Amino acid sequence: MRALIQRVTQARVEVEGVIVVEIGSGMLVLLGIEQSDSVRDADYLVNKIVDLRIFDDQDGKMNLSLRETGGQLLIVSQFTLYGECRKGRRPSFDRAARPEAARILYDHFVTQARTTGLTVQSGVFQASMLVSLVNDGPVTLLCESNVG
């Protein structure tokens, strides 16, 4: 499982011209699910993300977590994080989980994130979305589970 994490001052998701979710200060997480991923991978990444110290403390150092700042979390499914671009010019998505399996793990991930007590929003699974954000910093990190 891969999570592309962006520290944001705001982020939102539009579907068919309608804003379906938006957050203020916090994190936008683009979540990619691989065929071999499990509930353990999702649980590991949720815990990693909410406690990842990427927010500034009073001295301007990245020393605080989302949980500590009370920031908001927006989770968007992003199968293209498993796009393989080494051969040819068209990405291969062979490693990405099939939609049926990915939906189960995506829903579990969102549910687990909500148990943290943070404000959690999610995109629309398998929809064509317009994702807008203001990246704060900019801070962008890639986290992987690899606990399978």
KEMAR-687991 format. One record per residue (C-alpha): x, y, z. Coordinates in steps of 0.001 Angstrom, whole numbers, padded with zeros to 6 digits, always signed. Example, Ala and Ser with C-alpha at 12.3 -4.5 7.8 and 13.67 -1.06 7.14 Angstrom:
BEGIN
+012300-004500+007800+013670-001060+007140
This chain:
BEGIN
+000000+000000+000000+001294+003437-000897+000239+006767+000514+001329+009995-001104+000953+012465+001755+000727+016199+001227+000593+018731+004033-002114+021190+003020-003758+024402+004134-006848+023297+002220-007971+020567-000169-011162+019525-001903-012652+016979-004279-015079+017770-007083-017160+015216-008953-019140+016310-012014-018685+019972-011129-019866+019603-007529-017581+019940-004506-018241+016713-002596-015715+017129+000247-013242+019714+001469-010893+020192+004389-008878+022974+005937-005400+022567+007389-004155+018995+007546-003219+016237+005100-004327+015075+001706-003541+011372+001311-003601+009793-002144-003901+006067-001406-002736+003345-003785-003635-000275-003090-001588-003168-004463-002890-006663-005201-001014-008190-002270-002154-005622+000320-004123-006620+003407-005916-005121+006392-002553-005159+008199-001118-002833+005554-004046-000431+005942-003842-000412+009752-000092+000153+009667-000381+003115+007284-003245+004768+009161-001191+004709+012363+001924+005920+010547+000073+008799+008884-001789+010218+011885+001408+010186+013972+003800+011366+011229+005536+014483+012539+005322+016867+009582+003694+019928+011169+005660+022819+012588+006079+023309+016321+006523+026724+017981+010152+026788+016768+009238+026134+013134+010532+022542+013167+008511+019669+011721+007867+018075+015084+004083+017699+015438+001690+015088+014091-001773+015426+012608-003145+013918+015802-001304+016538+017901-002409+019488+015765-006005+018287+015349-005713+018807+011601-008077+017299+009075-007505+014333+006781-008732+013876+003206-008223+010400+001721-008492+009842-002036-008137+006493-003787-005352+006657-006399-004655+003406-008262-002179+005213-010526+000336+005230-007648+001059+001681-008829+001615+002735-012430+004797+001194-013829+006535+003441-016363+009846+001668-017006+008864+000030-020276+007287+001790-023209+005253+004962-022987+001994+003673-021574+001956+002976-017825+001097-000537-016705-001201-000892-013713-000781-004653-013285+000281-004332-009626-002735-002244-008618-005502-004128-006845-008667-004856-008795-011451-002369-007964-013521-004861-005939-010620-005739-003615-009313-002173-003516-012708-000816-002431-012768-003141+000588-009307-002029+001749-009976+001626+000937-013173+001563+003012-011316-000172+005848-008553+002456+005699-011086+005308+005917-012966+003585+008751-009736+003056+010714-008719+006675+010158-012064+007802+011581-011454+005812+014781-008550+008170+015574-010983+010946+016456-009708+013212+013671-011969+014841+011108-011705+012498+008123-013173+013041+004657-012850+010763+001653-013080+011070-002088-015526+009083-004204-014107+005653-004973-013697+005010-008731-015131+008406-009671-013448+010814-012037-012435+013465-009510-010859+016886-009638-008627+017172-006586-007517+020677-005598-005066+021504-002866-002782+024137-001475+000397+022279-000516+001854+023794+002647+005646+024004+002563+005519+022293+000124+005653+019051+002079+005028+015829+000132+006042+012354+001323+005603+008808+000064+004933+006134+002688+004605+002426+001978+003344-000344+004202+005204-003475+003050+003866-005421+006031+001766-007809+003861
